[in-house]
Amino acid sequence: MATQITEEISCPQCGAAVKTELWPGVDAAQNPDRKARVLNETMFDWSCPECGYTARFLYPFLYHDPERNYMVYLSPNGGGCEEIDLEKEFPQLHGVAKRLVTTPEALKEKILIFDAGLDDRAVELVKLALAGVLDQKHGKKAAAGYFCYADESKNEIGFSFLLEGEDKPVRRHTRMEAYQKSVEIVECAGSVPADGFVPVDGMTAQTILDHYHETRPAEEQERKG
Ligand SMILES: [Zn+2]
């Protein structure tokens, strides 16, 4: 797949045709500067040299880290990854984690999670629990929440949440034990389809949790019996 193409984008403000560099595919090892721009949230910034208009310009974007063995596909309209012939493009796909996201923020979050060597399903479970606590305390649902860091030496895993109706994110952290416990839950009740790009998000976490609570009483009864 081409890693870089140039397209003419017409400025929504002044109508100028602006030659724009697009990156449909980025390899983390080969394009460290692109990775840095995803992480500092400037990857999709677009500006018009004629009138100075700035906007975020999103397009389908495949991020691949061959060393850490994962891929994240950013699909701004939520569609699948049909246009990429995976077998042909990436012959060594066995065991590669493949995730589907719809926003650059979620893409960044996946990179932070996988680069930290964490299981994103377990991270989503911790996030879900913390969002629940925020809801109980403030009576406000989290409109969005993102993993920020995991620090073993401080025994902390940290997130930022955007509560409904508020502009400023709130930061929350909890102990790494919450993550370890979530890993156990995932091992009991969570599985991700091996084929294709799949979303792993709050809904995934809720499904895992429901499945875990459904199966656990049966196991406990068996033990008692
Ligand atoms: Zn313009």
Residues whose N, C-alpha, C, O or C-beta is under 5 A from the ligand:
A	BS01	ZN	C11 Q13 C14 G15 A16 C48 E50 C51 G52 Y53
